[in-house]
Amino acid sequence: MKKIKFIFSFPIILITQTTYSQCAMCKAVVENGDNKMAEGINGGIIYLMIFPYLFLALGIYFLYRKFKTKK
């Protein structure tokens, strides 16, 4: 079973190492000096960043409620 987990998790580790690059177009727009565009990109990044934390918090909350009501 450990061998199967390793076989499936190893490619995922390799794939995530290559995802740290930045979009060339986004970088060019931000470096161009257009403040309104840079603020829009930053707002979009924050908007996209909120949802994983929100889902994590909701999951923890529901797990807490589930285990609290069992006792």
C-alpha positions as CSV (number, residue, x, y, z in Angstrom):
1,M,0.0,0.0,0.0
2,K,2.9,2.4,0.8
3,K,4.3,1.7,-2.7
4,I,1.0,2.7,-4.3
5,K,0.8,5.9,-2.3
6,F,4.4,6.8,-3.3
7,I,3.7,6.1,-6.9
8,F,0.7,8.5,-6.9
9,S,2.2,11.2,-4.7
10,F,5.6,11.5,-6.3
11,P,4.3,13.0,-9.6
12,I,2.2,15.4,-7.7
13,I,5.2,16.7,-5.8
14,L,7.1,17.1,-9.1
15,I,4.2,19.0,-10.7
16,T,3.8,21.4,-7.8
17,Q,7.5,22.4,-8.1
18,T,6.9,23.8,-11.6
19,T,3.8,25.9,-10.6
20,Y,5.7,28.7,-8.9
21,S,6.2,30.7,-12.1
22,Q,4.4,33.9,-12.8
23,C,2.4,34.7,-15.9
24,A,4.5,36.8,-18.3
25,M,1.6,39.0,-19.3
26,C,0.7,39.8,-15.7
27,K,4.3,40.6,-14.8
28,A,4.6,42.9,-17.9
29,V,1.4,44.8,-17.0
30,V,2.5,45.3,-13.4
31,E,6.0,46.4,-14.3
32,N,4.6,48.8,-16.9
33,G,3.6,51.2,-14.1
34,D,-0.2,51.2,-14.5
35,N,-1.3,51.6,-10.8
36,K,-5.0,50.9,-11.5
37,M,-4.1,47.7,-13.3
38,A,-1.7,46.6,-10.5
39,E,-4.4,47.3,-7.9
40,G,-6.9,45.2,-9.9
41,I,-4.4,42.3,-10.2
42,N,-3.7,42.5,-6.4
43,G,-7.4,42.5,-5.7
44,G,-7.9,39.5,-7.8
45,I,-5.1,37.6,-6.1
46,I,-6.6,38.4,-2.7
47,Y,-10.1,37.3,-3.9
48,L,-8.7,34.0,-5.1
49,M,-6.7,33.5,-1.9
50,I,-9.7,33.9,0.4
51,F,-11.6,30.9,-0.8
52,P,-9.3,28.0,0.2
53,Y,-9.0,29.5,3.8
54,L,-12.8,30.0,3.9
55,F,-13.4,26.4,2.9
56,L,-10.8,25.1,5.4
57,A,-12.4,27.2,8.2
58,L,-15.9,25.9,7.3
59,G,-14.6,22.3,7.2
60,I,-13.0,22.6,10.6
61,Y,-16.1,24.3,12.0
62,F,-18.4,21.5,10.8
63,L,-16.0,18.8,12.0
64,Y,-15.9,20.5,15.4
65,R,-19.8,20.5,15.5
66,K,-20.0,16.9,14.4
67,F,-17.6,15.6,17.1
68,K,-19.0,17.9,19.8
69,T,-22.5,16.6,19.3
70,K,-21.4,12.9,19.4
71,K,-20.1,13.3,23.0
